[in-house]
Amino acid sequence: SDNRMVVKRHFSKAIVNNRILSKGKTDLLVLFLVDYQKDVLKIPGTLHKMVSDKLAALQQGKDSCLGSAYTFCQRLDEGEYRYSAQKTTKDELLTLLKAIDEDTSLSAKKRKKMLDQFYTTNPAVFLQYFGDRTTDGAV
């Protein structure tokens, strides 16, 4: 038998280990992968160039992240990071407080207990959200 059939017969379970596919579909998929292996396993030219450029930069002792075609995150200095972290945390705490305040499925007793807990841990955010309503007894 030819190589295709030997690969199909002996390596089908190793290549495609899926219980949902029938044996016929698994065999068909393995034969397709064997027939078109050069196209299926071909490395895209842009990826090859990007990796080659990074390797060349590393060999020359340069920072391989500079000038990259793909940026996954933005670099921040420590001050910007701290500001961003504090702002995001404060925004999320305000969102949580709003959700507690506007949740109609909570009983008045449970809502008051949760608001009291929130106030003890985050009084500044609590006062920012409720403002003057805390002195009026509306909370």
A tleap script that builds the chain and sets N, CA, C and O, in Angstrom:
source leaprc.protein.ff14SB
mol = sequence {
  NSER ASP ASN ARG MET VAL VAL LYS ARG HIE
  PHE SER LYS ALA ILE VAL ASN ASN ARG ILE
  LEU SER LYS GLY LYS THR ASP LEU LEU VAL
  LEU PHE LEU VAL ASP TYR GLN LYS ASP VAL
  LEU LYS ILE PRO GLY THR LEU HIE LYS MET
  VAL SER ASP LYS LEU ALA ALA LEU GLN GLN
  GLY LYS ASP SER CYS LEU GLY SER ALA TYR
  THR PHE CYS GLN ARG LEU ASP GLU GLY GLU
  TYR ARG TYR SER ALA GLN LYS THR THR LYS
  ASP GLU LEU LEU THR LEU LEU LYS ALA ILE
  ASP GLU ASP THR SER LEU SER ALA LYS LYS
  ARG LYS LYS MET LEU ASP GLN PHE TYR THR
  THR ASN PRO ALA VAL PHE LEU GLN TYR PHE
  GLY ASP ARG THR THR ASP GLY ALA CVAL
}
set mol.1.N position { 0.849 -1.198 0.000 }
set mol.1.CA position { 0.000 0.000 0.000 }
set mol.1.C position { 0.880 1.242 0.000 }
set mol.1.O position { 2.043 1.194 0.399 }
set mol.2.N position { 0.316 2.343 -0.448 }
set mol.2.CA position { 1.106 3.570 -0.532 }
set mol.2.C position { 1.176 4.265 0.836 }
set mol.2.O position { 0.489 3.888 1.785 }
set mol.3.N position { 2.026 5.285 0.898 }
set mol.3.CA position { 2.259 5.995 2.151 }
set mol.3.C position { 0.990 6.613 2.729 }
set mol.3.O position { 0.809 6.631 3.946 }
set mol.4.N position { 0.114 7.119 1.867 }
set mol.4.CA position { -1.127 7.750 2.343 }
set mol.4.C position { -1.930 6.780 3.205 }
set mol.4.O position { -2.395 7.134 4.289 }
set mol.5.N position { -2.086 5.560 2.712 }
set mol.5.CA position { -2.895 4.574 3.424 }
set mol.5.C position { -2.222 4.101 4.710 }
set mol.5.O position { -2.890 3.825 5.706 }
set mol.6.N position { -0.897 4.011 4.678 }
set mol.6.CA position { -0.169 3.619 5.892 }
set mol.6.C position { -0.336 4.695 6.962 }
set mol.6.O position { -0.588 4.385 8.126 }
set mol.7.N position { -0.197 5.942 6.571 }
set mol.7.CA position { -0.395 7.043 7.522 }
set mol.7.C position { -1.818 7.028 8.040 }
set mol.7.O position { -2.044 7.170 9.242 }
set mol.8.N position { -2.780 6.859 7.147 }
set mol.8.CA position { -4.201 6.834 7.553 }
set mol.8.C position { -4.466 5.698 8.529 }
set mol.8.O position { -5.118 5.894 9.555 }
set mol.9.N position { -3.972 4.539 8.220 }
set mol.9.CA position { -4.244 3.357 9.031 }
set mol.9.C position { -3.597 3.445 10.411 }
set mol.9.O position { -4.228 3.099 11.410 }
set mol.10.N position { -2.338 3.905 10.479 }
set mol.10.CA position { -1.591 3.842 11.730 }
set mol.10.C position { -1.634 5.129 12.560 }
set mol.10.O position { -1.462 5.084 13.778 }
set mol.11.N position { -1.859 6.258 11.916 }
set mol.11.CA position { -1.752 7.517 12.646 }
set mol.11.C position { -3.046 8.324 12.736 }
set mol.11.O position { -3.025 9.446 13.241 }
set mol.12.N position { -4.154 7.794 12.270 }
set mol.12.CA position { -5.405 8.551 12.280 }
set mol.12.C position { -5.780 9.011 13.686 }
set mol.12.O position { -6.140 10.171 13.886 }
set mol.13.N position { -5.698 8.114 14.651 }
set mol.13.CA position { -6.064 8.488 16.026 }
set mol.13.C position { -5.101 9.510 16.611 }
set mol.13.O position { -5.520 10.355 17.402 }
set mol.14.N position { -3.845 9.460 16.254 }
set mol.14.CA position { -2.868 10.417 16.770 }
set mol.14.C position { -3.046 11.787 16.131 }
set mol.14.O position { -2.827 12.809 16.781 }
set mol.15.N position { -3.439 11.815 14.867 }
set mol.15.CA position { -3.599 13.082 14.156 }
set mol.15.C position { -4.928 13.734 14.502 }
set mol.15.O position { -4.975 14.929 14.792 }
set mol.16.N position { -6.007 12.964 14.475 }
set mol.16.CA position { -7.346 13.496 14.768 }
set mol.16.C position { -7.954 12.621 15.853 }
set mol.16.O position { -8.490 11.551 15.566 }
set mol.17.N position { -7.871 13.066 17.076 }
set mol.17.CA position { -8.445 12.325 18.191 }
set mol.17.C position { -9.734 13.022 18.609 }
set mol.17.O position { -9.758 13.782 19.577 }
set mol.18.N position { -10.808 12.749 17.862 }
set mol.18.CA position { -12.074 13.409 18.102 }
set mol.18.C position { -13.176 12.359 18.081 }
set mol.18.O position { -13.337 11.648 17.089 }
set mol.19.N position { -13.930 12.258 19.161 }
set mol.19.CA position { -14.960 11.227 19.257 }
set mol.19.C position { -16.228 11.614 18.501 }
set mol.19.O position { -17.069 10.760 18.223 }
set mol.20.N position { -16.369 12.889 18.170 }
set mol.20.CA position { -17.569 13.344 17.475 }
set mol.20.C position { -17.530 12.934 16.006 }
set mol.20.O position { -18.555 12.570 15.430 }
set mol.21.N position { -16.340 12.996 15.401 }
set mol.21.CA position { -16.211 12.621 13.992 }
set mol.21.C position { -16.304 11.111 13.817 }
set mol.21.O position { -15.755 10.348 14.612 }
set mol.22.N position { -16.995 10.695 12.783 }
set mol.22.CA position { -17.067 9.263 12.473 }
set mol.22.C position { -15.712 8.798 11.928 }
set mol.22.O position { -14.865 9.609 11.555 }
set mol.23.N position { -15.530 7.489 11.892 }
set mol.23.CA position { -14.268 6.944 11.387 }
set mol.23.C position { -14.044 7.347 9.936 }
set mol.23.O position { -12.915 7.656 9.556 }
set mol.24.N position { -15.088 7.351 9.121 }
set mol.24.CA position { -14.964 7.728 7.713 }
set mol.24.C position { -14.536 9.176 7.552 }
set mol.24.O position { -13.685 9.482 6.716 }
set mol.25.N position { -15.123 10.078 8.350 }
set mol.25.CA position { -14.756 11.492 8.255 }
set mol.25.C position { -13.345 11.725 8.786 }
set mol.25.O position { -12.605 12.556 8.261 }
set mol.26.N position { -12.980 10.986 9.832 }
set mol.26.CA position { -11.615 11.099 10.360 }
set mol.26.C position { -10.606 10.656 9.306 }
set mol.26.O position { -9.597 11.326 9.087 }
set mol.27.N position { -10.881 9.522 8.652 }
set mol.27.CA position { -9.980 9.020 7.601 }
set mol.27.C position { -9.896 10.014 6.443 }
set mol.27.O position { -8.819 10.247 5.894 }
set mol.28.N position { -11.027 10.590 6.080 }
set mol.28.CA position { -11.058 11.568 4.989 }
set mol.28.C position { -10.232 12.810 5.346 }
set mol.28.O position { -9.498 13.335 4.509 }
set mol.29.N position { -10.358 13.273 6.595 }
set mol.29.CA position { -9.586 14.437 7.047 }
set mol.29.C position { -8.091 14.134 7.052 }
set mol.29.O position { -7.291 14.967 6.626 }
set mol.30.N position { -7.713 12.966 7.523 }
set mol.30.CA position { -6.289 12.591 7.548 }
set mol.30.C position { -5.740 12.514 6.128 }
set mol.30.O position { -4.638 12.996 5.864 }
set mol.31.N position { -6.492 11.918 5.218 }
set mol.31.CA position { -6.029 11.840 3.830 }
set mol.31.C position { -5.907 13.228 3.214 }
set mol.31.O position { -4.973 13.495 2.458 }
set mol.32.N position { -6.852 14.112 3.537 }
set mol.32.CA position { -6.767 15.490 3.040 }
set mol.32.C position { -5.502 16.168 3.566 }
set mol.32.O position { -4.782 16.816 2.806 }
set mol.33.N position { -5.232 16.019 4.863 }
set mol.33.CA position { -4.035 16.626 5.447 }
set mol.33.C position { -2.760 16.071 4.834 }
set mol.33.O position { -1.804 16.815 4.616 }
set mol.34.N position { -2.733 14.789 4.556 }
set mol.34.CA position { -1.550 14.176 3.932 }
set mol.34.C position { -1.382 14.692 2.512 }
set mol.34.O position { -0.270 15.011 2.091 }
set mol.35.N position { -2.483 14.775 1.771 }
set mol.35.CA position { -2.410 15.225 0.374 }
set mol.35.C position { -1.995 16.688 0.253 }
set mol.35.O position { -1.269 17.054 -0.672 }
set mol.36.N position { -2.444 17.511 1.168 }
set mol.36.CA position { -2.189 18.956 1.071 }
set mol.36.C position { -1.297 19.458 2.206 }
set mol.36.O position { -1.436 20.599 2.647 }
set mol.37.N position { -0.400 18.625 2.670 }
set mol.37.CA position { 0.450 18.987 3.792 }
set mol.37.C position { 1.293 20.233 3.532 }
set mol.37.O position { 1.502 21.029 4.447 }
set mol.38.N position { 1.774 20.418 2.321 }
set mol.38.CA position { 2.611 21.584 2.016 }
set mol.38.C position { 1.824 22.872 2.140 }
set mol.38.O position { 2.350 23.889 2.591 }
set mol.39.N position { 0.549 22.828 1.736 }
set mol.39.CA position { -0.280 24.022 1.830 }
set mol.39.C position { -0.796 24.239 3.254 }
set mol.39.O position { -0.859 25.373 3.728 }
set mol.40.N position { -1.161 23.160 3.926 }
set mol.40.CA position { -1.720 23.269 5.273 }
set mol.40.C position { -0.661 23.719 6.275 }
set mol.40.O position { -0.946 24.532 7.155 }
set mol.41.N position { 0.528 23.208 6.151 }
set mol.41.CA position { 1.600 23.496 7.102 }
set mol.41.C position { 2.517 24.636 6.654 }
set mol.41.O position { 3.567 24.860 7.257 }
set mol.42.N position { 2.134 25.338 5.622 }
set mol.42.CA position { 2.952 26.424 5.102 }
set mol.42.C position { 2.915 27.616 6.063 }
set mol.42.O position { 1.850 28.016 6.533 }
set mol.43.N position { 4.082 28.170 6.343 }
set mol.43.CA position { 4.191 29.338 7.214 }
set mol.43.C position { 3.902 30.581 6.379 }
set mol.43.O position { 4.511 30.779 5.328 }
set mol.44.N position { 2.967 31.426 6.845 }
set mol.44.CA position { 2.681 32.653 6.090 }
set mol.44.C position { 3.932 33.523 5.958 }
set mol.44.O position { 4.732 33.620 6.888 }
set mol.45.N position { 4.090 34.153 4.792 }
set mol.45.CA position { 5.277 34.966 4.516 }
set mol.45.C position { 5.465 36.103 5.500 }
set mol.45.O position { 6.594 36.392 5.897 }
set mol.46.N position { 4.373 36.761 5.905 }
set mol.46.CA position { 4.493 37.880 6.843 }
set mol.46.C position { 4.986 37.404 8.199 }
set mol.46.O position { 5.795 38.076 8.839 }
set mol.47.N position { 4.503 36.250 8.640 }
set mol.47.CA position { 4.963 35.705 9.921 }
set mol.47.C position { 6.432 35.311 9.840 }
set mol.47.O position { 7.195 35.555 10.775 }
set mol.48.N position { 6.830 34.704 8.729 }
set mol.48.CA position { 8.225 34.303 8.550 }
set mol.48.C position { 9.147 35.528 8.585 }
set mol.48.O position { 10.199 35.500 9.224 }
set mol.49.N position { 8.746 36.604 7.893 }
set mol.49.CA position { 9.553 37.825 7.875 }
set mol.49.C position { 9.634 38.447 9.267 }
set mol.49.O position { 10.704 38.882 9.691 }
set mol.50.N position { 8.509 38.489 9.977 }
set mol.50.CA position { 8.486 39.088 11.310 }
set mol.50.C position { 9.406 38.325 12.270 }
set mol.50.O position { 10.155 38.941 13.028 }
set mol.51.N position { 9.353 37.006 12.243 }
set mol.51.CA position { 10.207 36.197 13.110 }
set mol.51.C position { 11.669 36.362 12.717 }
set mol.51.O position { 12.533 36.456 13.589 }
set mol.52.N position { 11.958 36.397 11.430 }
set mol.52.CA position { 13.342 36.591 10.974 }
set mol.52.C position { 13.886 37.939 11.427 }
set mol.52.O position { 15.030 38.025 11.873 }
set mol.53.N position { 13.081 38.993 11.317 }
set mol.53.CA position { 13.504 40.319 11.757 }
set mol.53.C position { 13.769 40.355 13.257 }
set mol.53.O position { 14.742 40.959 13.707 }
set mol.54.N position { 12.910 39.713 14.022 }
set mol.54.CA position { 13.105 39.678 15.479 }
set mol.54.C position { 14.371 38.917 15.841 }
set mol.54.O position { 15.134 39.348 16.706 }
set mol.55.N position { 14.594 37.795 15.187 }
set mol.55.CA position { 15.807 37.021 15.469 }
set mol.55.C position { 17.060 37.813 15.100 }
set mol.55.O position { 18.049 37.785 15.832 }
set mol.56.N position { 17.020 38.512 13.978 }
set mol.56.CA position { 18.168 39.329 13.568 }
set mol.56.C position { 18.416 40.439 14.583 }
set mol.56.O position { 19.564 40.735 14.913 }
set mol.57.N position { 17.348 41.050 15.076 }
set mol.57.CA position { 17.491 42.118 16.071 }
set mol.57.C position { 18.076 41.569 17.368 }
set mol.57.O position { 18.920 42.216 17.988 }
set mol.58.N position { 17.643 40.396 17.777 }
set mol.58.CA position { 18.185 39.788 18.995 }
set mol.58.C position { 19.657 39.444 18.835 }
set mol.58.O position { 20.440 39.628 19.767 }
set mol.59.N position { 20.044 38.945 17.664 }
set mol.59.CA position { 21.436 38.600 17.422 }
set mol.59.C position { 22.325 39.833 17.428 }
set mol.59.O position { 23.496 39.750 17.798 }
set mol.60.N position { 21.782 40.973 17.024 }
set mol.60.CA position { 22.551 42.218 17.006 }
set mol.60.C position { 22.498 42.935 18.347 }
set mol.60.O position { 23.120 43.984 18.511 }
set mol.61.N position { 21.754 42.375 19.320 }
set mol.61.CA position { 21.677 42.971 20.649 }
set mol.61.C position { 20.702 44.130 20.744 }
set mol.61.O position { 20.760 44.901 21.702 }
set mol.62.N position { 19.824 44.270 19.792 }
set mol.62.CA position { 18.832 45.340 19.814 }
set mol.62.C position { 17.580 44.857 20.538 }
set mol.62.O position { 17.372 43.657 20.716 }
set mol.63.N position { 16.743 45.825 20.955 }
set mol.63.CA position { 15.465 45.497 21.565 }
set mol.63.C position { 14.540 45.001 20.462 }
set mol.63.O position { 14.191 45.757 19.555 }
set mol.64.N position { 14.146 43.747 20.535 }
set mol.64.CA position { 13.346 43.159 19.463 }
set mol.64.C position { 11.910 43.673 19.462 }
set mol.64.O position { 11.185 43.455 18.492 }
set mol.65.N position { 11.485 44.345 20.518 }
set mol.65.CA position { 10.105 44.842 20.583 }
set mol.65.C position { 9.954 46.164 19.836 }
set mol.65.O position { 8.854 46.502 19.398 }
set mol.66.N position { 11.027 46.904 19.687 }
set mol.66.CA position { 10.931 48.190 19.018 }
set mol.66.C position { 10.716 47.999 17.530 }
set mol.66.O position { 11.358 47.158 16.902 }
set mol.67.N position { 9.829 48.766 16.982 }
set mol.67.CA position { 9.589 48.711 15.547 }
set mol.67.C position { 8.849 47.472 15.103 }
set mol.67.O position { 8.851 47.142 13.917 }
set mol.68.N position { 8.231 46.796 16.010 }
set mol.68.CA position { 7.492 45.588 15.667 }
set mol.68.C position { 6.243 45.948 14.885 }
set mol.68.O position { 5.600 46.965 15.144 }
set mol.69.N position { 5.916 45.113 13.940 }
set mol.69.CA position { 4.715 45.350 13.136 }
set mol.69.C position { 3.456 45.098 13.952 }
set mol.69.O position { 2.405 45.676 13.677 }
set mol.70.N position { 3.565 44.241 14.948 }
set mol.70.CA position { 2.411 43.911 15.783 }
set mol.70.C position { 2.651 44.399 17.197 }
set mol.70.O position { 3.689 44.116 17.796 }
set mol.71.N position { 1.690 45.131 17.722 }
set mol.71.CA position { 1.776 45.617 19.091 }
set mol.71.C position { 0.596 45.053 19.856 }
set mol.71.O position { -0.558 45.261 19.480 }
set mol.72.N position { 0.886 44.350 20.913 }
set mol.72.CA position { -0.172 43.737 21.688 }
set mol.72.C position { -0.555 44.586 22.894 }
set mol.72.O position { -1.660 44.447 23.418 }
set mol.73.N position { 0.317 45.441 23.329 }
set mol.73.CA position { -0.003 46.311 24.452 }
set mol.73.C position { 0.798 47.595 24.315 }
set mol.73.O position { 1.749 47.687 23.539 }
set mol.74.N position { 0.390 48.557 25.078 }
set mol.74.CA position { 1.068 49.849 25.037 }
set mol.74.C position { 1.937 49.962 26.282 }
set mol.74.O position { 1.490 49.663 27.389 }
set mol.75.N position { 3.167 50.391 26.099 }
set mol.75.CA position { 4.062 50.546 27.239 }
set mol.75.C position { 3.689 51.798 28.019 }
set mol.75.O position { 3.426 52.851 27.438 }
set mol.76.N position { 3.669 51.671 29.333 }
set mol.76.CA position { 3.368 52.793 30.219 }
set mol.76.C position { 4.500 52.939 31.217 }
set mol.76.O position { 5.114 51.958 31.636 }
set mol.77.N position { 4.763 54.186 31.590 }
set mol.77.CA position { 5.722 54.342 32.673 }
set mol.77.C position { 4.981 54.063 33.988 }
set mol.77.O position { 3.763 53.886 33.996 }
set mol.78.N position { 5.719 54.026 35.082 }
set mol.78.CA position { 5.128 53.623 36.363 }
set mol.78.C position { 4.004 54.564 36.795 }
set mol.78.O position { 2.981 54.105 37.305 }
set mol.79.N position { 4.175 55.860 36.602 }
set mol.79.CA position { 3.145 56.825 36.987 }
set mol.79.C position { 1.862 56.650 36.200 }
set mol.79.O position { 0.768 56.691 36.763 }
set mol.80.N position { 1.998 56.452 34.886 }
set mol.80.CA position { 0.822 56.230 34.055 }
set mol.80.C position { 0.112 54.929 34.442 }
set mol.80.O position { -1.116 54.860 34.459 }
set mol.81.N position { 0.911 53.900 34.752 }
set mol.81.CA position { 0.332 52.626 35.151 }
set mol.81.C position { -0.461 52.773 36.445 }
set mol.81.O position { -1.590 52.293 36.544 }
set mol.82.N position { 0.130 53.435 37.433 }
set mol.82.CA position { -0.566 53.628 38.717 }
set mol.82.C position { -1.855 54.417 38.524 }
set mol.82.O position { -2.891 54.064 39.088 }
set mol.83.N position { -1.795 55.492 37.723 }
set mol.83.CA position { -2.985 56.298 37.471 }
set mol.83.C position { -4.063 55.463 36.778 }
set mol.83.O position { -5.233 55.515 37.155 }
set mol.84.N position { -3.667 54.706 35.779 }
set mol.84.CA position { -4.615 53.881 35.040 }
set mol.84.C position { -5.236 52.820 35.950 }
set mol.84.O position { -6.441 52.576 35.891 }
set mol.85.N position { -4.423 52.201 36.779 }
set mol.85.CA position { -4.930 51.164 37.687 }
set mol.85.C position { -5.915 51.761 38.688 }
set mol.85.O position { -6.965 51.175 38.950 }
set mol.86.N position { -5.582 52.918 39.246 }
set mol.86.CA position { -6.470 53.558 40.222 }
set mol.86.C position { -7.778 53.988 39.565 }
set mol.86.O position { -8.854 53.792 40.131 }
set mol.87.N position { -7.687 54.576 38.371 }
set mol.87.CA position { -8.888 55.042 37.685 }
set mol.87.C position { -9.796 53.873 37.314 }
set mol.87.O position { -11.010 53.939 37.510 }
set mol.88.N position { -9.215 52.812 36.784 }
set mol.88.CA position { -10.003 51.648 36.400 }
set mol.88.C position { -10.658 51.009 37.619 }
set mol.88.O position { -11.829 50.631 37.568 }
set mol.89.N position { -9.914 50.886 38.706 }
set mol.89.CA position { -10.463 50.316 39.932 }
set mol.89.C position { -11.610 51.171 40.456 }
set mol.89.O position { -12.652 50.646 40.850 }
set mol.90.N position { -11.420 52.476 40.461 }
set mol.90.CA position { -12.467 53.383 40.940 }
set mol.90.C position { -13.709 53.283 40.057 }
set mol.90.O position { -14.828 53.232 40.568 }
set mol.91.N position { -13.523 53.255 38.740 }
set mol.91.CA position { -14.654 53.135 37.813 }
set mol.91.C position { -15.421 51.831 38.049 }
set mol.91.O position { -16.652 51.825 38.049 }
set mol.92.N position { -14.705 50.748 38.247 }
set mol.92.CA position { -15.361 49.460 38.474 }
set mol.92.C position { -16.070 49.424 39.827 }
set mol.92.O position { -17.139 48.828 39.953 }
set mol.93.N position { -15.478 50.056 40.832 }
set mol.93.CA position { -16.152 50.136 42.127 }
set mol.93.C position { -17.444 50.948 42.027 }
set mol.93.O position { -18.455 50.599 42.637 }
set mol.94.N position { -17.401 52.034 41.250 }
set mol.94.CA position { -18.622 52.821 41.033 }
set mol.94.C position { -19.683 51.993 40.302 }
set mol.94.O position { -20.869 52.091 40.614 }
set mol.95.N position { -19.264 51.190 39.345 }
set mol.95.CA position { -20.195 50.320 38.624 }
set mol.95.C position { -20.810 49.295 39.574 }
set mol.95.O position { -22.012 49.035 39.516 }
set mol.96.N position { -19.997 48.720 40.439 }
set mol.96.CA position { -20.493 47.758 41.420 }
set mol.96.C position { -21.479 48.411 42.376 }
set mol.96.O position { -22.533 47.845 42.667 }
set mol.97.N position { -21.141 49.595 42.865 }
set mol.97.CA position { -22.017 50.309 43.788 }
set mol.97.C position { -23.348 50.653 43.126 }
set mol.97.O position { -24.404 50.542 43.748 }
set mol.98.N position { -23.294 51.063 41.883 }
set mol.98.CA position { -24.519 51.369 41.138 }
set mol.98.C position { -25.371 50.115 40.987 }
set mol.98.O position { -26.592 50.169 41.134 }
set mol.99.N position { -24.728 48.982 40.693 }
set mol.99.CA position { -25.456 47.724 40.544 }
set mol.99.C position { -26.135 47.325 41.853 }
set mol.99.O position { -27.275 46.861 41.843 }
set mol.100.N position { -25.451 47.502 42.961 }
set mol.100.CA position { -26.053 47.197 44.267 }
set mol.100.C position { -27.220 48.136 44.531 }
set mol.100.O position { -28.286 47.698 44.963 }
set mol.101.N position { -27.024 49.411 44.277 }
set mol.101.CA position { -28.049 50.421 44.551 }
set mol.101.C position { -29.303 50.223 43.692 }
set mol.101.O position { -30.416 50.450 44.168 }
set mol.102.N position { -29.138 49.807 42.447 }
set mol.102.CA position { -30.269 49.709 41.527 }
set mol.102.C position { -30.843 48.302 41.396 }
set mol.102.O position { -31.778 48.087 40.625 }
set mol.103.N position { -30.295 47.340 42.138 }
set mol.103.CA position { -30.778 45.966 42.041 }
set mol.103.C position { -32.120 45.842 42.761 }
set mol.103.O position { -32.189 45.943 43.986 }
set mol.104.N position { -33.170 45.624 41.998 }
set mol.104.CA position { -34.513 45.548 42.577 }
set mol.104.C position { -34.803 44.182 43.197 }
set mol.104.O position { -35.782 44.032 43.928 }
set mol.105.N position { -33.970 43.195 42.917 }
set mol.105.CA position { -34.203 41.867 43.486 }
set mol.105.C position { -33.713 41.759 44.931 }
set mol.105.O position { -34.029 40.785 45.615 }
set mol.106.N position { -32.949 42.743 45.403 }
set mol.106.CA position { -32.453 42.731 46.786 }
set mol.106.C position { -33.499 43.307 47.722 }
set mol.106.O position { -34.189 44.271 47.391 }
set mol.107.N position { -33.605 42.701 48.893 }
set mol.107.CA position { -34.485 43.278 49.899 }
set mol.107.C position { -33.820 44.543 50.455 }
set mol.107.O position { -32.612 44.738 50.317 }
set mol.108.N position { -34.630 45.390 51.083 }
set mol.108.CA position { -34.094 46.646 51.632 }
set mol.108.C position { -33.037 46.360 52.700 }
set mol.108.O position { -32.038 47.072 52.800 }
set mol.109.N position { -33.263 45.326 53.485 }
set mol.109.CA position { -32.319 44.968 54.554 }
set mol.109.C position { -30.985 44.501 53.959 }
set mol.109.O position { -29.915 44.917 54.403 }
set mol.110.N position { -31.070 43.625 52.940 }
set mol.110.CA position { -29.853 43.108 52.291 }
set mol.110.C position { -29.100 44.238 51.591 }
set mol.110.O position { -27.875 44.313 51.680 }
set mol.111.N position { -29.833 45.124 50.890 }
set mol.111.CA position { -29.207 46.254 50.199 }
set mol.111.C position { -28.472 47.151 51.204 }
set mol.111.O position { -27.337 47.562 50.967 }
set mol.112.N position { -29.139 47.450 52.337 }
set mol.112.CA position { -28.508 48.305 53.356 }
set mol.112.C position { -27.246 47.646 53.903 }
set mol.112.O position { -26.227 48.308 54.096 }
set mol.113.N position { -27.319 46.330 54.153 }
set mol.113.CA position { -26.145 45.614 54.660 }
set mol.113.C position { -24.988 45.688 53.664 }
set mol.113.O position { -23.846 45.936 54.050 }
set mol.114.N position { -25.289 45.471 52.377 }
set mol.114.CA position { -24.245 45.516 51.354 }
set mol.114.C position { -23.681 46.935 51.211 }
set mol.114.O position { -22.471 47.107 51.063 }
set mol.115.N position { -24.538 47.933 51.253 }
set mol.115.CA position { -24.076 49.325 51.162 }
set mol.115.C position { -23.216 49.699 52.360 }
set mol.115.O position { -22.223 50.413 52.221 }
set mol.116.N position { -23.604 49.208 53.556 }
set mol.116.CA position { -22.783 49.465 54.747 }
set mol.116.C position { -21.408 48.821 54.616 }
set mol.116.O position { -20.399 49.421 54.988 }
set mol.117.N position { -21.369 47.588 54.082 }
set mol.117.CA position { -20.081 46.909 53.864 }
set mol.117.C position { -19.236 47.686 52.855 }
set mol.117.O position { -18.030 47.854 53.036 }
set mol.118.N position { -19.883 48.151 51.798 }
set mol.118.CA position { -19.168 48.911 50.785 }
set mol.118.C position { -18.603 50.191 51.392 }
set mol.118.O position { -17.461 50.562 51.120 }
set mol.119.N position { -19.408 50.868 52.218 }
set mol.119.CA position { -18.958 52.128 52.826 }
set mol.119.C position { -17.747 51.907 53.733 }
set mol.119.O position { -16.830 52.729 53.757 }
set mol.120.N position { -17.741 50.795 54.482 }
set mol.120.CA position { -16.610 50.554 55.382 }
set mol.120.C position { -15.316 50.283 54.620 }
set mol.120.O position { -14.232 50.603 55.107 }
set mol.121.N position { -15.421 49.696 53.429 }
set mol.121.CA position { -14.200 49.377 52.678 }
set mol.121.C position { -13.794 50.470 51.694 }
set mol.121.O position { -12.609 50.630 51.402 }
set mol.122.N position { -14.780 51.236 51.173 }
set mol.122.CA position { -14.484 52.253 50.159 }
set mol.122.C position { -15.307 53.528 50.408 }
set mol.122.O position { -16.180 53.862 49.607 }
set mol.123.N position { -15.040 54.224 51.488 }
set mol.123.CA position { -15.878 55.387 51.810 }
set mol.123.C position { -15.798 56.501 50.768 }
set mol.123.O position { -16.806 57.162 50.519 }
set mol.124.N position { -14.650 56.733 50.157 }
set mol.124.CA position { -14.521 57.819 49.175 }
set mol.124.C position { -15.390 57.555 47.945 }
set mol.124.O position { -16.052 58.464 47.445 }
set mol.125.N position { -15.388 56.326 47.463 }
set mol.125.CA position { -16.196 55.971 46.301 }
set mol.125.C position { -17.672 56.046 46.669 }
set mol.125.O position { -18.495 56.511 45.880 }
set mol.126.N position { -18.000 55.588 47.868 }
set mol.126.CA position { -19.383 55.627 48.343 }
set mol.126.C position { -19.893 57.064 48.394 }
set mol.126.O position { -20.990 57.353 47.916 }
set mol.127.N position { -19.109 57.955 48.968 }
set mol.127.CA position { -19.516 59.356 49.074 }
set mol.127.C position { -19.560 60.030 47.708 }
set mol.127.O position { -20.397 60.903 47.480 }
set mol.128.N position { -18.686 59.645 46.812 }
set mol.128.CA position { -18.727 60.213 45.465 }
set mol.128.C position { -20.016 59.812 44.752 }
set mol.128.O position { -20.624 60.627 44.057 }
set mol.129.N position { -20.432 58.563 44.924 }
set mol.129.CA position { -21.630 58.084 44.236 }
set mol.129.C position { -22.899 58.682 44.841 }
set mol.129.O position { -23.766 59.168 44.115 }
set mol.130.N position { -23.008 58.646 46.172 }
set mol.130.CA position { -24.239 59.110 46.798 }
set mol.130.C position { -24.241 60.597 47.086 }
set mol.130.O position { -25.306 61.208 47.168 }
set mol.131.N position { -23.059 61.194 47.243 }
set mol.131.CA position { -22.970 62.639 47.462 }
set mol.131.C position { -23.803 63.098 48.639 }
set mol.131.O position { -23.652 62.586 49.748 }
set mol.132.N position { -24.686 64.066 48.402 }
set mol.132.CA position { -25.499 64.664 49.473 }
set mol.132.C position { -26.627 63.745 49.926 }
set mol.132.O position { -27.222 63.997 50.974 }
set mol.133.N position { -26.938 62.711 49.195 }
set mol.133.CA position { -28.039 61.822 49.588 }
set mol.133.C position { -27.738 61.105 50.904 }
set mol.133.O position { -28.668 60.672 51.585 }
set mol.134.N position { -26.455 60.966 51.284 }
set mol.134.CA position { -26.131 60.285 52.531 }
set mol.134.C position { -26.555 61.113 53.723 }
set mol.134.O position { -26.934 60.554 54.753 }
set mol.135.N position { -26.501 62.443 53.612 }
set mol.135.CA position { -26.889 63.290 54.744 }
set mol.135.C position { -28.393 63.423 54.818 }
set mol.135.O position { -28.931 63.716 55.886 }
set mol.136.N position { -29.089 63.215 53.707 }
set mol.136.CA position { -30.542 63.314 53.691 }
set mol.136.C position { -31.195 62.049 54.218 }
set mol.136.O position { -32.402 62.037 54.460 }
set mol.137.N position { -30.436 60.996 54.399 }
set mol.137.CA position { -30.996 59.727 54.862 }
set mol.137.C position { -31.628 58.935 53.736 }
set mol.137.O position { -32.376 57.994 54.002 }
set mol.138.N position { -31.357 59.280 52.500 }
set mol.138.CA position { -31.967 58.598 51.362 }
set mol.138.C position { -31.326 57.247 51.112 }
set mol.138.O position { -31.922 56.395 50.453 }
set mol.139.N position { -30.112 57.033 51.631 }
set mol.139.CA position { -29.435 55.766 51.408 }
set mol.139.C position { -29.870 54.841 52.441 }
set mol.139.O position { -29.432 53.691 52.465 }
savepdb mol mol.pdb
quit
